[in-house]
Amino acid sequence: MTAQARRAPAESWRDGPGKTAQIVLWRNGAAMQLKCKWGLKPVEMYGNPVHLLRSEGRTITNPCLIIASDFTIDAGKGSRRKRYTAKLITDEPCFCFAGVWRPAEDGWPEAFAALTVEANPDIAPYKDRHMAVVRPDDWQDWLTQQRPVGELLRPFPKGSFEISDPAKGGAVVSGLL
């Protein structure tokens, strides 16, 4: 499983919902990659696609891993809105977000949504929630749902993410240096 995710191209999650990206599913006793759309079919007719789902209290069906190298944090509103880039501090070439996948249905393509959790201490100054990162040792357990969601999506400690400001040439604003 780990080798499969490492071979996949890591995505920079700056483009936002609607993009097509690589995810990892568990099928027939093995991990497999699939390219599909970020955004589940809208719940209401003419509604917006579902891109993010709160993880707390959710029953997970069709779990997936969303391969990433970094992600964007939008902080503030209006003229005070700023964008930061967050990266998990790791020696690995990528990390994975927790997600749910749905097969194609009624004219909607195969798609996924990312799960969110309360922000860890590194991200909390910018945003109250972020996409849930799954630890590499938990990837197979997430895909096969061998352990409870709350156990797999536990918070990362302070100093786990590096936050940088692209507007300042990528200068690190918090994280381990």
C-alpha positions in Angstrom: 0.0 0.0 0.0 2.7 2.5 1.0 4.7 1.8 -2.2 1.6 2.3 -4.3 0.9 5.7 -2.9 4.5 6.7 -3.2 4.5 5.9 -7.0 1.4 8.0 -7.5 1.9 11.6 -8.6 1.4 13.8 -5.5 -1.2 16.5 -6.0 -0.9 20.1 -4.9 -4.3 20.9 -3.4 -4.3 24.6 -4.5 -6.7 24.3 -7.5 -9.8 23.6 -5.4 -12.9 21.5 -5.9 -13.9 20.3 -9.3 -10.4 19.1 -10.3 -9.6 15.6 -11.3 -7.2 13.8 -9.1 -5.7 10.4 -8.1 -7.2 8.6 -5.2 -6.5 5.1 -3.7 -9.3 2.6 -3.1 -9.4 -0.9 -1.6 -10.8 -3.5 -4.1 -10.5 -7.2 -4.2 -8.1 -7.3 -1.3 -5.6 -4.7 -2.7 -5.1 -1.0 -3.0 -5.7 0.4 -6.5 -5.5 3.9 -7.9 -8.3 5.7 -9.7 -8.5 9.1 -11.2 -11.8 10.9 -10.6 -13.5 14.2 -9.9 -13.4 16.1 -6.6 -17.1 16.7 -5.7 -19.8 14.2 -5.0 -23.2 14.5 -6.8 -25.3 17.3 -5.2 -27.9 16.3 -2.7 -30.5 18.7 -4.1 -31.4 19.1 -7.8 -29.3 22.0 -9.1 -27.3 22.1 -5.9 -23.6 22.4 -5.5 -21.3 19.3 -5.5 -20.3 18.1 -2.1 -16.5 18.7 -1.7 -16.0 18.5 2.1 -17.7 16.4 4.8 -17.2 16.6 8.5 -15.7 13.4 9.8 -17.2 13.5 13.3 -20.1 11.1 13.8 -20.1 10.0 10.2 -20.5 6.4 9.1 -17.9 5.9 6.4 -18.7 3.8 3.3 -16.4 3.6 0.3 -13.3 5.2 2.0 -10.5 6.5 -0.1 -7.1 8.1 0.3 -6.5 11.4 -1.6 -2.8 11.7 -2.5 -1.3 15.2 -1.8 1.9 17.1 -1.4 0.4 20.2 0.2 -2.8 22.1 0.5 -4.2 25.6 0.7 -5.6 27.3 3.7 -8.0 30.2 3.0 -8.0 32.5 6.0 -10.1 35.6 6.6 -12.9 37.1 4.4 -13.3 39.7 1.8 -10.3 42.1 1.4 -8.6 40.5 4.5 -8.6 37.0 2.8 -5.2 35.4 2.6 -4.0 32.1 1.2 -1.4 30.0 2.9 0.2 26.7 1.8 0.3 23.9 4.4 2.6 20.9 4.2 2.9 17.9 6.5 6.5 17.8 7.8 7.6 14.4 6.7 10.5 12.7 4.8 7.9 11.0 2.6 7.2 12.4 -0.9 3.5 12.7 -0.2 0.8 12.3 2.3 -2.9 11.3 2.1 -6.2 12.9 3.1 -9.1 10.8 4.2 -12.0 10.8 1.8 -15.1 9.0 0.6 -15.6 7.8 -3.0 -18.8 7.2 -5.0 -19.2 5.3 -8.3 -20.6 7.0 -11.3 -24.4 7.5 -11.1 -27.2 9.3 -13.1 -24.8 11.2 -15.3 -22.4 12.1 -12.5 -18.9 10.7 -12.9 -16.9 8.7 -10.3 -16.2 11.3 -7.6 -14.8 11.8 -4.1 -15.1 14.2 -1.2 -12.5 15.0 1.5 -13.3 14.6 5.2 -12.5 17.4 7.6 -11.4 17.5 11.2 -10.8 20.2 13.8 -7.7 22.1 13.0 -4.5 21.0 14.6 -2.5 23.7 16.6 -0.4 24.7 13.5 -3.5 25.4 11.4 -5.9 26.7 14.1 -4.6 30.3 13.9 -5.7 30.4 10.2 -8.7 28.1 10.1 -10.9 26.1 12.5 -11.0 22.9 10.3 -8.9 21.3 7.7 -8.9 18.1 5.5 -8.1 15.0 7.6 -4.6 13.6 7.1 -4.2 9.9 7.6 -0.9 8.7 9.0 1.0 6.4 6.6 0.8 3.5 9.1 -3.0 3.8 9.1 -3.5 3.9 5.3 -4.5 0.3 4.9 -6.7 0.4 8.1 -8.5 3.4 6.7 -9.2 1.8 3.4 -10.4 -1.5 4.9 -12.1 0.2 7.8 -10.4 -2.1 10.3 -10.5 0.5 13.1 -13.0 3.3 14.2 -12.8 6.6 12.3 -12.0 8.6 15.4 -9.0 6.4 16.1 -7.7 6.8 12.5 -8.3 10.5 12.2 -6.7 11.6 15.4 -5.2 15.0 15.7 -1.6 15.7 14.7 0.6 17.4 17.4 1.8 20.9 17.2 4.8 21.2 14.8 3.4 18.6 12.3 2.6 21.2 9.6 4.7 23.9 8.0 2.6 26.9 6.9 4.0 29.3 4.3 2.8 32.4 2.6 3.0 32.2 -1.2 2.5 36.0 -1.4 5.9 36.4 0.4 7.8 34.0 -1.9 6.8 31.0 0.1 8.3 32.3 3.3 7.6 29.9 6.2 5.3 31.6 8.8 5.0 28.7 11.2 6.2 25.1 11.7 9.5 23.5 12.5 12.4 25.1 10.7 
